[in-house]
């Protein structure tokens, strides 16, 4: 029986590399929200053909970072205040459940890893970009510690949209310090194995974050 032809690994790696480069440019604002993506310019800049670029755009479209229009191309997705509220709502549901699970069933290793990330947050109180990255790592690590791989995937996708939004709560004056104070209480509830308190604190954390964002 003749074997089906397989896609070369190098070609697959190329479009994933292009997707990662575009993703970072979107997060950094080099490609701002609402901006149309000029395929010819990017192909020339990256030294690639249109095929890997278009495959990369499909990856980003699946993540919600770009929007593709038939016969018009693609543009960086704009996230409205209402959409931000929807993202916060879903994240709160998923992460409150994760906090409850970790507080009741979290392993010592998982709690120690969360403590290390929290200690990093404490040391980054005056460094917004570093705090932003560690804050995200903390939340993702907590969901991973809860052990639901579907929740991990959903949270990862939703947090990509949060990074795209210009309404992120940590950009607001004073929110970083408030967020850190909320993290302290949450970390204590996790370590004290208080599941309902941990879930309530996480719900309050997202409610305050949404209030600052919109």
RONURO-776495 format. One line per field, with one value per residue: residue number from 1; x, y, z of N, C-alpha, C, CB in turn. Coordinates in Angstrom, 3 decimals, padded with zeros to 6 digits. Glycine has a CB too. Layout:
drenlo	(NUM:...)
n_c1	(X:...)
n_c2	(Y:...)
n_c3	(Z:...)
ca_c1	(X:...)
ca_c2	(Y:...)
ca_c3	(Z:...)
c_c1	(X:...)
c_c2	(Y:...)
c_c3	(Z:...)
cb_c1	(X:...)
cb_c2	(Y:...)
cb_c3	(Z:...)
//
This chain:
drenlo	(1:2:3:4:5:6:7:8:9:10:11:12:13:14:15:16:17:18:19:20:21:22:23:24:25:26:27:28:29:30:31:32:33:34:35:36:37:38:39:40:41:42:43:44:45:46:47:48:49:50:51:52:53:54:55:56:57:58:59:60:61:62:63:64:65:66:67:68:69:70:71:72:73:74:75:76:77:78:79:80:81:82:83:84:85:86:87:88:89:90:91:92:93:94:95:96:97:98:99:100:101:102:103:104:105:106:107:108:109:110:111:112:113:114:115:116:117:118:119:120:121:122:123:124:125:126:127:128:129:130:131:132:133:134:135:136:137:138:139:140:141:142:143:144:145:146:147:148:149:150:151:152:153:154:155:156:157:158:159:160:161:162:163:164:165:166:167:168:169:170:171:172:173:174:175:176:177:178:179:180:181:182:183:184:185:186:187:188:189:190:191:192:193:194:195:196:197:198:199:200:201:202:203:204:205:206:207:208:209:210:211:212:213:214)
n_c1	(000.856:000.557:002.140:000.730:001.571:003.598:003.606:006.480:008.543:010.037:008.662:006.310:007.351:008.230:005.912:004.816:006.799:006.632:004.052:004.462:006.207:004.580:002.581:003.928:004.537:002.015:001.211:003.075:002.300:003.351:002.059:-000.808:-004.117:-006.843:-005.375:-004.710:-003.193:-000.440:000.357:002.297:004.322:005.115:005.986:008.211:009.746:010.206:011.359:010.006:007.614:004.143:002.674:003.526:003.038:000.275:-000.647:000.248:-001.341:-003.807:-003.489:-003.316:-005.811:-007.452:-006.843:-008.020:-006.678:-006.277:-008.486:-010.018:-010.991:-012.986:-011.560:-010.446:-008.377:-006.541:-006.892:-005.693:-007.354:-009.872:-010.750:-013.611:-015.028:-017.233:-016.659:-014.348:-015.460:-016.913:-014.845:-013.578:-015.644:-015.828:-013.222:-013.241:-015.111:-013.776:-011.315:-012.025:-013.096:-010.786:-009.182:-010.611:-010.318:-007.522:-007.026:-008.259:-007.241:-004.680:-001.267:001.681:003.895:002.757:001.624:003.950:005.190:003.393:003.703:006.344:006.037:004.300:006.007:007.774:006.102:005.789:008.333:008.364:006.824:007.088:007.536:006.029:005.826:007.211:005.752:003.275:003.801:004.529:002.264:000.404:001.624:001.296:-001.522:-002.031:-000.494:-001.898:-004.324:-003.357:-002.442:-004.827:-005.590:-007.311:-007.287:-008.753:-009.731:-007.305:-006.595:-008.694:-008.412:-005.869:-006.371:-008.240:-006.715:-004.888:-006.451:-006.941:-004.403:-004.292:-006.084:-006.699:-007.759:-006.799:-006.741:-004.446:-003.167:-004.246:-004.145:-002.853:-003.925:-002.158:-000.935:-003.210:-003.969:-001.824:-002.179:-004.571:-003.699:-002.061:-003.896:-005.282:-003.248:-002.707:-005.136:-005.105:-002.884:-003.764:-005.679:-008.427:-010.998:-013.531:-013.190:-010.944:-012.035:-013.941:-012.291:-010.897:-012.995:-013.638:-011.253:-011.302:-013.620:-012.883:-010.781:-012.110:-013.683:-011.704:-010.767:-012.754)
n_c2	(-001.198:002.181:004.775:007.653:010.930:012.946:016.066:018.067:018.449:020.750:022.700:022.923:023.843:026.325:027.939:027.986:029.324:031.789:032.470:032.753:034.937:036.961:036.962:037.952:040.519:041.572:041.529:043.335:045.648:046.460:045.595:047.020:046.835:046.449:047.035:046.431:043.604:043.600:041.485:041.305:043.066:041.858:039.352:040.097:041.261:039.088:037.314:035.189:033.027:033.498:031.331:030.059:032.334:032.765:030.399:030.792:032.973:031.725:030.175:032.195:033.323:031.281:031.477:033.826:036.192:037.471:038.612:037.268:038.232:037.419:037.611:040.036:039.956:039.995:041.315:042.752:041.688:043.604:044.220:044.746:046.658:045.283:042.688:042.222:042.099:039.754:037.904:038.136:037.157:034.433:033.562:033.967:032.028:029.631:029.866:030.283:027.807:026.299:027.346:026.528:023.745:023.398:024.365:022.417:019.979:020.298:019.453:019.321:020.038:021.480:023.655:024.763:025.614:027.578:029.348:030.177:031.618:033.583:034.881:035.965:037.848:039.596:040.686:042.112:044.352:047.009:046.839:046.841:045.336:042.948:042.074:041.704:039.489:037.485:037.387:036.336:033.831:032.745:032.467:030.685:028.492:027.762:026.846:024.707:023.129:022.310:020.292:019.919:019.467:020.541:022.904:024.206:024.641:026.317:028.523:029.374:030.248:032.307:034.073:034.924:036.627:038.549:039.676:040.944:042.971:046.450:047.178:046.057:045.312:045.666:047.776:050.017:052.827:052.225:049.683:047.534:047.337:046.789:044.365:042.734:042.685:041.263:038.842:038.001:037.347:035.309:033.396:032.713:031.511:029.286:027.892:027.428:025.615:026.225:025.863:027.111:029.740:030.417:030.264:032.316:034.530:034.539:035.085:037.692:038.914:038.867:040.352:042.875:043.377:043.547:045.799:047.748:047.570:048.324)
n_c3	(000.000:-000.886:000.837:002.392:001.378:003.403:005.141:005.027:007.908:008.261:006.825:008.292:010.719:009.920:009.390:011.921:013.309:012.060:012.870:015.639:015.652:014.565:016.505:018.770:017.832:017.673:020.385:021.380:020.208:017.822:015.591:015.623:017.211:015.000:012.754:009.331:007.849:005.892:003.533:001.510:002.323:004.748:003.862:002.383:004.418:006.140:004.441:003.144:001.417:000.423:001.292:003.883:005.465:005.218:006.332:008.918:009.637:009.724:012.013:013.969:013.618:014.529:017.198:017.781:017.551:015.121:012.525:009.733:006.507:003.760:000.618:001.305:003.084:006.191:009.511:012.613:015.440:017.026:020.343:022.081:024.862:025.868:025.022:026.459:029.022:028.763:028.454:030.954:032.551:031.807:032.410:035.166:036.010:035.299:036.664:039.307:039.928:039.585:041.642:043.873:043.619:043.786:046.356:047.864:046.943:046.032:045.417:047.544:046.004:043.880:045.254:046.296:043.966:043.127:045.258:044.830:042.449:043.380:045.201:043.395:042.206:044.354:044.457:042.155:042.231:041.388:038.706:035.895:033.397:033.949:036.148:034.947:033.244:035.117:036.688:034.875:034.496:037.052:037.254:035.146:035.998:038.276:037.218:035.751:037.859:038.911:037.267:035.038:031.773:029.688:030.697:031.004:028.312:027.461:029.197:028.422:025.773:026.237:027.744:025.890:024.365:026.315:026.558:024.163:024.421:024.922:027.237:029.538:032.997:034.606:033.504:034.524:036.749:039.938:040.056:039.960:042.508:044.039:042.926:043.686:046.459:046.589:045.573:047.657:049.703:048.394:047.984:050.605:051.349:049.667:050.673:053.249:052.790:052.185:050.428:049.582:050.392:048.866:046.296:046.458:046.865:044.460:042.715:043.566:042.890:040.075:039.637:040.650:038.917:036.444:036.910:037.043:034.466:032.654)
ca_c1	(000.000:001.358:001.994:000.313:002.674:003.571:004.118:007.819:008.563:010.621:007.628:005.423:008.056:008.346:004.710:004.656:007.749:006.042:002.917:004.980:006.749:003.443:001.908:004.681:004.389:000.669:001.228:003.918:001.702:003.969:000.865:-001.863:-005.462:-007.530:-004.485:-004.717:-001.896:000.040:001.065:003.480:005.347:005.612:006.742:009.512:010.466:010.606:012.038:009.240:006.532:002.850:002.067:003.688:002.419:-001.162:-000.861:000.445:-002.524:-004.886:-003.231:-003.673:-007.259:-008.032:-006.635:-008.791:-005.816:-006.533:-009.766:-009.813:-012.139:-012.917:-011.073:-009.940:-007.173:-006.684:-006.515:-005.544:-008.675:-010.170:-011.545:-014.427:-015.211:-018.192:-015.960:-013.463:-016.302:-017.231:-013.636:-013.417:-016.672:-015.444:-012.013:-013.618:-015.730:-012.767:-010.247:-012.604:-013.160:-009.407:-008.726:-011.295:-009.709:-006.147:-007.075:-008.706:-006.538:-003.369:-000.114:002.692:004.751:002.016:001.515:005.282:005.422:002.583:004.351:007.524:005.546:003.795:007.158:008.276:005.203:006.128:009.595:008.187:005.723:007.279:007.955:004.744:005.930:007.593:004.605:002.258:004.170:004.490:000.863:-000.192:002.200:000.661:-002.884:-001.961:000.024:-002.956:-005.263:-002.668:-002.394:-006.155:-005.593:-008.293:-006.564:-009.640:-009.712:-006.002:-006.669:-009.621:-007.796:-004.782:-006.940:-008.860:-005.675:-004.315:-007.312:-006.708:-003.147:-004.560:-006.966:-006.176:-008.515:-006.331:-006.857:-003.145:-002.695:-004.891:-003.413:-003.121:-004.466:-001.102:-000.803:-004.416:-003.901:-000.856:-002.818:-005.541:-002.924:-001.584:-005.009:-005.560:-002.175:-002.887:-006.279:-004.656:-001.996:-004.545:-006.635:-009.778:-011.473:-014.574:-012.599:-010.081:-012.904:-014.527:-011.237:-010.628:-014.132:-013.458:-010.081:-011.734:-014.595:-012.125:-010.031:-013.028:-014.065:-010.582:-010.527:-013.786)
ca_c2	(000.000:003.398:005.635:009.033:011.900:013.717:017.437:018.171:019.091:022.088:023.619:023.138:024.669:027.680:028.746:028.179:030.370:033.042:032.762:033.251:036.282:037.863:037.021:038.869:041.879:042.013:041.814:044.505:046.815:046.762:045.451:047.438:046.330:047.099:047.247:045.417:042.949:043.678:040.234:041.518:043.691:040.875:038.330:040.684:041.467:037.800:036.506:033.954:033.086:033.769:030.118:029.973:033.483:032.539:029.338:031.429:033.793:030.804:029.831:033.355:033.492:030.282:031.985:035.047:037.377:038.162:038.336:037.125:038.615:036.829:038.471:041.319:039.742:039.818:042.450:042.430:041.752:044.629:043.667:045.811:046.580:044.208:041.419:042.084:041.659:038.344:037.136:038.120:036.285:033.033:033.279:033.878:030.726:028.580:029.996:030.057:026.352:025.820:027.742:025.630:022.413:023.429:024.530:021.176:018.791:020.648:018.759:020.229:020.539:022.514:024.832:025.369:026.312:028.796:030.240:030.782:032.632:034.697:035.619:036.776:039.000:040.523:041.369:042.856:045.289:048.255:046.530:046.442:044.291:041.700:041.677:041.238:038.144:036.554:037.265:035.375:032.517:032.268:032.033:029.489:027.397:027.321:026.041:023.448:022.348:021.746:019.033:019.805:019.923:021.347:024.237:024.791:025.112:027.456:029.670:029.850:031.004:033.530:034.994:035.533:037.756:039.581:040.359:041.757:044.076:047.700:047.448:045.168:046.016:046.007:049.030:051.131:053.392:051.647:048.326:046.548:047.165:046.122:042.978:042.030:042.465:040.185:037.614:037.585:036.684:034.070:032.448:032.239:030.592:028.045:027.179:027.028:024.621:026.754:025.891:028.102:031.075:030.626:030.538:033.642:035.526:034.600:035.796:039.108:039.353:039.133:041.445:044.119:043.559:044.014:047.171:048.621:047.491:048.975)
ca_c3	(000.000:-000.984:001.991:002.118:001.438:004.626:005.057:005.620:009.214:008.164:006.366:009.434:011.688:009.400:009.606:013.359:013.680:011.581:013.753:016.913:015.444:014.416:017.803:019.623:017.306:018.057:021.822:021.635:019.577:016.525:014.757:016.561:016.974:013.899:011.607:008.288:007.702:004.511:003.293:000.674:003.160:005.707:003.131:002.064:005.672:006.701:003.428:002.965:000.444:001.047:001.851:005.342:006.109:005.289:007.316:010.226:009.901:010.112:013.419:014.793:013.518:015.434:018.559:017.943:017.503:013.857:011.888:008.294:005.692:002.434:-000.483:001.801:003.871:007.637:010.351:014.028:016.061:018.021:021.434:022.679:026.316:026.139:024.838:027.624:030.136:028.517:028.736:032.415:033.118:031.585:033.182:036.575:036.215:035.202:037.656:040.642:040.077:039.755:042.977:044.815:043.491:044.288:047.815:048.514:046.476:045.496:045.994:048.106:044.920:043.157:046.124:046.382:042.694:043.169:046.220:044.174:041.516:044.183:045.724:042.278:042.101:045.441:044.131:040.901:042.462:040.654:037.325:035.314:032.385:034.617:036.966:034.004:032.794:036.246:037.056:033.945:034.800:038.284:036.977:034.306:036.830:039.174:036.436:035.463:039.096:039.141:036.548:033.961:030.580:028.854:031.303:030.673:026.931:027.397:029.874:027.566:024.648:026.743:028.194:024.684:024.044:027.326:026.223:022.987:024.767:025.476:028.466:030.611:034.282:035.190:032.919:035.218:037.877:041.245:040.012:040.202:043.962:044.514:042.460:044.528:047.765:046.395:045.416:048.987:050.374:047.675:048.259:051.979:051.354:049.034:051.590:054.421:052.305:052.360:049.044:049.286:050.540:047.700:045.147:046.653:046.646:043.023:042.120:043.878:042.115:038.709:039.677:040.787:037.682:035.409:037.248:036.654:033.023:031.840)
c_c1	(000.892:001.090:001.592:001.505:002.531:004.153:005.483:007.782:009.078:009.589:006.667:006.084:008.128:007.080:004.420:005.599:007.217:004.876:003.391:005.526:005.622:002.718:002.607:004.551:003.008:000.649:002.004:003.365:002.368:002.917:-000.328:-003.226:-006.141:-006.685:-004.604:-003.304:-001.523:000.908:002.348:004.623:005.954:006.414:008.137:010.359:011.003:011.367:011.362:008.213:005.219:002.249:002.281:003.065:000.920:-001.505:-000.707:-000.777:-003.717:-004.739:-003.690:-005.175:-007.964:-007.898:-007.440:-007.971:-005.945:-007.896:-009.542:-011.114:-011.945:-012.582:-010.566:-008.674:-007.491:-006.288:-006.432:-006.875:-008.763:-011.092:-012.289:-014.523:-016.184:-017.523:-014.976:-014.253:-016.661:-016.036:-013.417:-014.413:-016.265:-014.202:-012.337:-014.240:-014.678:-011.750:-010.766:-012.686:-011.767:-008.892:-009.339:-010.627:-008.309:-006.126:-007.453:-007.838:-005.115:-002.226:000.844:003.589:004.061:001.907:002.862:005.596:004.633:003.179:005.562:007.088:004.989:004.949:007.797:007.411:005.530:007.379:009.474:007.125:005.869:007.664:006.758:004.867:006.268:006.434:003.519:002.541:004.065:003.066:000.162:000.315:001.564:-000.723:-002.900:-001.491:-001.047:-003.964:-004.637:-002.648:-003.735:-006.379:-006.636:-007.679:-007.445:-009.718:-008.404:-006.021:-007.545:-009.022:-006.661:-005.293:-007.533:-007.814:-004.912:-005.141:-007.144:-005.438:-003.325:-005.323:-006.220:-006.832:-007.986:-006.233:-005.515:-002.553:-003.258:-004.109:-003.834:-003.574:-003.406:-000.955:-002.013:-004.400:-002.956:-001.450:-003.833:-004.848:-002.434:-002.676:-005.320:-004.513:-002.312:-004.031:-005.911:-003.818:-002.733:-005.609:-008.075:-010.416:-012.500:-014.046:-011.718:-010.916:-013.516:-013.508:-010.897:-011.759:-014.013:-012.303:-010.490:-012.750:-013.890:-011.320:-010.896:-013.434:-012.961:-010.401:-011.516:-014.359)
c_c2	(001.249:004.307:007.045:009.963:012.764:015.107:017.505:018.933:020.525:023.112:023.943:024.061:026.113:028.481:028.945:029.268:031.739:033.446:033.338:034.670:037.309:038.055:038.020:040.306:042.444:042.393:043.093:045.775:047.236:046.626:045.784:046.856:047.149:047.274:046.099:044.882:042.924:042.449:040.438:042.106:042.671:039.778:038.831:040.826:040.143:036.921:035.175:034.141:033.334:032.534:029.996:031.145:033.257:031.418:029.893:032.266:032.930:030.399:030.969:033.627:032.509:030.714:033.248:036.319:038.150:037.741:038.319:037.437:038.067:037.887:039.840:041.170:039.600:041.099:041.996:042.684:042.893:044.021:044.806:045.631:045.466:042.842:041.161:041.568:040.182:037.451:037.020:037.156:034.815:032.660:033.130:032.518:029.617:028.654:029.925:028.560:025.776:026.150:026.832:024.247:022.378:023.558:023.226:019.974:019.056:019.928:019.769:020.830:021.671:023.789:025.540:026.150:027.615:029.811:030.922:031.877:033.841:035.537:036.477:038.017:040.047:041.330:042.254:043.941:046.592:048.065:045.970:045.278:042.936:041.174:041.080:039.788:037.127:036.339:036.242:033.961:031.917:031.699:030.747:028.286:026.874:026.447:024.695:022.538:021.704:020.485:018.846:020.358:020.755:022.775:024.949:025.380:026.352:028.705:030.248:030.702:032.328:034.551:035.606:036.745:038.888:040.375:041.273:043.027:045.285:048.034:046.652:045.932:046.446:047.282:050.240:051.546:052.747:050.201:047.274:046.278:046.445:044.649:042.158:041.730:041.335:038.840:037.097:036.801:035.337:033.010:031.885:031.233:029.258:027.222:026.688:025.988:025.016:026.923:026.977:029.520:031.392:030.976:031.933:034.750:035.653:035.332:037.295:039.699:039.712:040.276:042.792:044.422:044.092:045.448:048.144:048.669:048.286:050.218)
c_c3	(000.000:000.206:001.575:002.266:002.676:004.402:005.710:006.933:009.136:007.725:007.507:010.452:011.217:009.687:011.092:013.873:013.254:012.477:015.079:016.774:015.319:015.749:018.723:019.143:017.632:019.531:022.138:020.993:018.296:015.434:015.652:016.213:015.875:012.652:010.613:008.105:006.233:004.229:002.496:001.485:004.111:005.029:002.792:003.330:006.230:005.708:003.172:001.844:001.174:001.711:003.356:006.079:006.267:006.267:008.739:010.602:010.301:011.581:014.326:014.750:014.449:016.891:018.834:017.838:016.201:013.335:010.389:007.560:004.279:001.381:-000.018:002.628:005.355:008.364:011.809:014.729:017.073:019.077:022.115:024.189:026.680:026.006:025.976:028.812:029.989:028.830:030.243:033.057:032.982:032.381:034.671:036.878:036.271:036.335:039.090:040.920:040.312:041.155:044.036:044.809:044.084:045.807:048.510:048.164:045.988:046.194:046.616:047.034:044.152:043.976:046.262:045.116:042.641:044.140:045.597:043.207:042.275:044.741:044.627:042.097:043.153:045.102:042.891:041.025:041.683:039.199:036.568:034.331:033.003:035.450:036.086:033.602:033.928:036.724:036.163:034.234:036.045:037.991:036.142:035.128:037.769:038.434:036.083:036.692:039.412:038.321:035.467:032.678:029.651:029.390:030.992:029.266:026.819:028.034:029.038:026.421:025.112:027.178:027.013:024.263:025.049:027.011:025.017:023.339:025.311:026.811:029.656:031.928:034.846:034.595:033.664:036.463:039.193:041.224:040.335:041.700:044.538:044.137:043.328:045.903:047.685:046.244:046.770:049.715:049.730:047.985:049.657:052.062:050.711:050.002:052.836:054.081:052.649:050.973:048.741:049.413:049.337:046.479:045.256:046.404:045.164:042.303:042.349:043.076:040.689:038.650:039.786:039.529:036.568:035.652:036.834:035.142:032.214:032.525)
cb_c1	(-000.968:001.062:003.286:-000.834:002.709:004.333:003.145:008.784:009.416:011.795:006.863:005.048:009.461:008.626:003.510:004.909:009.132:005.570:002.085:006.074:007.639:002.472:001.873:006.149:004.621:-000.378:001.836:005.322:001.720:005.185:000.746:-001.958:-006.295:-008.016:-003.025:-005.267:-001.921:000.846:000.163:003.147:004.756:004.459:006.002:009.333:009.552:009.389:013.456:008.535:006.463:001.886:002.631:005.150:002.687:-001.711:000.133:001.718:-002.874:-004.883:-001.723:-002.904:-007.735:-007.358:-005.161:-009.478:-004.379:-005.423:-010.848:-009.316:-012.322:-014.238:-012.182:-010.999:-006.197:-005.824:-007.532:-004.399:-009.001:-010.825:-010.651:-015.838:-015.717:-019.397:-015.226:-012.788:-017.582:-017.672:-012.412:-013.601:-018.030:-015.199:-010.973:-014.596:-016.739:-012.054:-009.510:-014.017:-013.800:-008.479:-009.089:-012.806:-009.657:-005.368:-008.075:-010.137:-007.318:-003.159:000.614:003.545:005.119:000.624:000.989:006.355:005.037:001.136:004.771:008.351:004.462:002.914:008.201:008.306:003.746:006.338:010.702:007.814:005.619:008.317:009.154:004.112:006.983:008.837:004.051:002.214:005.592:005.355:000.162:000.124:003.717:000.559:-003.651:-001.014:001.242:-003.659:-005.687:-001.234:-001.961:-007.227:-005.745:-009.615:-006.009:-011.048:-009.917:-004.884:-007.204:-010.941:-007.273:-003.996:-008.014:-009.786:-004.702:-004.246:-008.765:-006.605:-002.036:-005.337:-007.978:-006.390:-009.987:-004.958:-007.557:-002.172:-003.079:-006.323:-003.627:-004.136:-005.064:000.241:-000.626:-005.666:-003.449:000.431:-003.502:-006.409:-001.734:-001.153:-006.249:-005.615:-000.810:-003.152:-007.477:-003.851:-000.838:-005.202:-006.312:-009.754:-012.059:-015.771:-011.776:-009.229:-014.017:-015.093:-009.977:-010.449:-015.458:-013.210:-008.992:-012.331:-015.568:-011.195:-009.402:-014.261:-014.356:-009.285:-010.560:-014.912)
cb_c2	(000.005:004.139:005.668:009.469:012.783:012.991:018.440:018.854:018.287:022.086:023.021:021.795:024.122:027.653:028.093:026.862:030.102:032.902:031.495:032.318:036.316:037.326:035.625:038.467:041.896:040.906:040.638:044.250:047.942:045.819:043.986:048.949:046.368:048.414:047.392:045.989:041.513:045.006:039.263:042.437:044.870:040.266:037.922:042.059:042.141:037.063:036.266:033.545:031.781:034.310:028.893:029.890:034.765:032.212:028.170:032.313:034.632:029.543:029.531:034.598:033.293:028.918:032.262:035.023:036.976:037.856:039.390:035.699:040.166:036.137:038.677:042.008:040.885:038.631:043.619:043.268:040.425:045.892:042.895:045.828:047.925:044.305:041.407:043.432:042.512:038.139:037.788:039.539:036.532:032.779:034.393:035.006:030.441:028.669:031.302:030.708:025.708:026.444:029.217:025.503:021.991:024.588:025.630:020.883:018.159:022.127:017.916:019.494:019.394:022.013:024.427:024.293:025.411:028.465:029.464:029.701:032.035:034.172:034.644:035.949:038.557:039.755:040.343:041.903:045.597:049.068:045.510:047.622:044.668:041.912:042.881:042.151:038.146:037.066:038.629:035.767:032.625:033.406:033.141:029.722:027.861:028.526:026.791:023.723:023.228:022.772:017.983:020.562:018.729:020.718:024.145:023.732:024.008:027.106:029.262:028.679:030.176:033.208:034.271:034.501:037.313:038.945:039.336:040.954:043.620:048.850:047.127:044.548:045.141:044.859:049.100:050.755:054.898:052.449:048.050:047.036:048.527:046.800:042.923:042.859:043.753:040.465:037.853:038.821:037.575:034.329:033.109:033.421:031.219:028.348:028.079:028.244:023.245:028.119:024.574:027.911:031.172:029.376:029.475:033.766:035.156:033.179:035.279:039.298:038.248:037.872:041.259:044.042:042.266:043.130:047.298:048.144:046.072:047.990)
cb_c3	(001.246:-002.298:002.791:003.067:000.167:005.727:005.727:004.651:010.173:007.192:005.169:010.092:011.935:007.897:008.927:014.106:013.038:010.112:013.999:017.443:014.187:013.358:018.460:019.668:015.784:017.772:022.585:021.128:020.511:016.241:014.131:016.593:018.275:014.337:012.074:006.958:008.290:004.264:002.568:-000.504:003.953:006.479:001.848:001.380:006.703:007.191:003.836:004.292:-000.392:000.017:001.161:005.693:005.305:003.908:007.081:010.216:008.670:009.204:013.648:014.326:012.059:015.228:018.792:019.246:017.702:012.811:012.288:007.945:005.670:002.093:-001.493:002.626:003.656:008.132:010.194:014.680:016.741:017.359:022.453:022.057:026.870:025.182:023.495:027.972:030.216:027.060:028.065:032.997:032.427:030.099:032.973:036.945:035.103:033.867:037.450:040.755:038.833:038.686:043.262:044.453:042.022:043.649:048.193:048.132:045.380:045.599:044.918:049.126:043.954:042.789:047.512:046.622:041.503:043.569:047.477:043.417:040.592:045.335:046.314:040.969:042.241:046.758:043.917:039.774:043.931:041.324:037.303:034.614:031.353:035.506:037.758:032.751:032.225:037.398:036.962:032.487:034.987:039.315:036.256:033.105:037.636:039.803:035.153:034.985:040.257:038.814:037.489:034.319:029.819:028.791:032.823:030.792:026.019:028.090:031.261:027.018:023.936:027.910:029.126:023.528:023.997:028.726:025.945:021.967:025.771:024.488:028.253:030.250:035.286:034.995:031.440:035.603:037.943:041.925:038.643:039.611:044.653:043.946:040.994:044.674:048.260:045.171:044.479:049.833:050.350:046.172:048.087:052.927:050.619:047.761:051.997:055.044:052.896:053.145:048.707:050.216:051.850:047.421:045.043:048.064:047.443:042.442:042.703:045.380:042.096:038.095:040.855:041.995:037.257:035.347:038.764:037.312:032.576:031.538)
//
